[in-house]
């Protein structure tokens, strides 16, 4: 039935597209016809994938919704591969086919400079530095971290990623001026207010979802109009709830997996800024927003697939398809950045930043070696030593006062004598 439904939809869509092309006269514009043909081809592929792709772990609001984003992932990855194989000039000018306003170099905005919270030199508005930082990216930070918390479902991991990204901005501000911010912009506005508040609201939402009763009833079986409306709204909540317990210190496998998740998360965040820089896209462009919306939808599925694979490898023997696509997309975006502007990426880090990162890496490696190797060996040695001591103690108890007979045998003989006397 599903295949017949797919063929029917594809047939109707193909006939509709063909009917439209027959009704109108084909314009003699090669660029316009090329774009129209590419869009029509993508629509046909999405229609096929929505009905034929493999279902993911989510079923609400509908499995077809998540199959749609899976197919969008494939289309986006193919687009990135195409951009990767172009020259730098051709790749930047190709963006003009998407938006004619693109393809021109843009100046980067520097958020640093005057970092006084209260500027006494400006009598009209002493807090002008604070108001200048309150742009449209403040609510974007909040909603972004709210949705990331819903994806990760762990307070510690979210805070680690949030703080680590601020350290990355400190480390890479010599490459991108956009990373240059005031100290209070880094830690007060970003980490505490925007990111912290978003993480807090996300954790409260997760707490509500974990306490919610997941007992579903058909829409037409609900008698009241209010109940029907409530059921329609709850269609956009999870079908059932799974609490993520990452437990990174429980085993070396889970520790490496959590470190890999954090690394990919940070790389995807950095790709957002570097792609804008190398492809000459302004931060407020709709393509930047669409990419973030795309990652919100596919990232949630990828995180669930990764957690299922880590938590129950016997049942989930392979990593999910969306997780592989997200990893491939992140890697391809990074390759585009490397190819389009290797000079910026190869700018050497300041010496004190290099020292800090080397120290941090050494501390992480030292803790890993102690937790999963040295500590286990030490605990195993202590357990063997304890067992030997217990064995010696039992042996000493069994030995007599020197006549070679065990105290246990003397006790048994004494019991037999008492029985004879009785």
C-alpha positions, 0 to 999 in steps of 0.5 A: 500500500505504501509503495502504491501510495508513493507511485501515485503521489509521484505520478500526480506530481510529475503530471502537475509539473509537466502540465505547468511546463506545457501551459507556459512557454519556456523562457529563453533564460538558461539560468532561470530554467536551470534553477527551475529544473533543479527545484523541481528535481528536489521536490520530486526527490523529497516527495519520494523520500518522505514516503519511502525513507526509513522511519526514525526514532520520533513519531510525533507530530508525524513520521513523515515530518522527520523523513522530510528532514532526513531527505533535506539532509541528503539534499544539503549534503549534496549541495555542500559537496557541489560547493566543495568542488568549485573554485573559491571565486566560483563558489562565492559567485554561485551564491548569487543564483540563490540570492543576487545580493550575495557574492560580495565581501562583507565587513565583519562586526567587532563586538569588542572595543570599548568595554565599559559597562558605564561610560561616564564620558557619554552623558546622554547615554552612559550605558550605550555599550550595553544597548549596542550589544542587545541586538537580534542575536540575544533572543537567538542565543536564548532560543538556540540554547533552549532547543539545544537543551531539549536535544541534549537533555543534560544540564552538565553537557549543555553548560560544558558546551556553552562555556567551551564555546566562549573559550573558543571565541577567546582563542579564535578572535585573532582569526574572526573579528566577530569573536572579539567581545567584551568580558561581560558580553562573554560571561554575563550576557552569553553564558549566564543570561542568554545561554544559562536562561535558555538551559534553565527553561529547557530543563524545566520543559524536560522536567514537565515532559518527564512527569507528563502522562503519555496516554493517547486517545483517538481524536474522534473518541474525545467527546468535548471540543476542548479535549479535541483541541488539547489533543491536537496541541499534544500531537506536537509533544513526544509519543513517549519519554526517554530520559537521557542518562549519558553517564560519561564516567561509567566506561571508556566507551561512553566517555569517548562518545560524550567527548565526540558529541561535544566536539561535533557540537562545537565544530558545528557551532564554529562552522556557522561563523566560518561559513558566513565568513568564507561564503560572504553571507551577512549574519542576518541573512535568511540562509543562516537562519534556515541552516540553524532551523535545519540543525535543530530538526536533524540534531534532535533525531541524531542525538536520540539515535546516538543515545539509543546506540550507546545505551542499548547496543544489543538492540540498536546494532548500528548508528542511525542514518540521521546521526551519520548524515549530521556528522558528514554535513559537519565534516563537509562544512569544515572542509569547505572552510579549509579550502575557501580560506586556509590562510585564516585557519592557519593563523597561529594561535597566540603563545599564551592561548596555545599554552592554555589549550595544551594544559587543558588537553594534558589534564583531560588525558591525565584524568582519562588515563587515571579514571579508566586505566590507573584507577581500575588497576589500583582497585583490582590490586586492592581487591586482590590484596583484600581477598588474600588478607581474608584468606590468611585470616581464615587460615590463621583461625583454622590453625590450632595452637601449634599441635597441627589440628585445626580448631574446627576439628576440635570443635567437632570432636567436642560436640560428639563427646557432648552428644555421647554424654547426653 
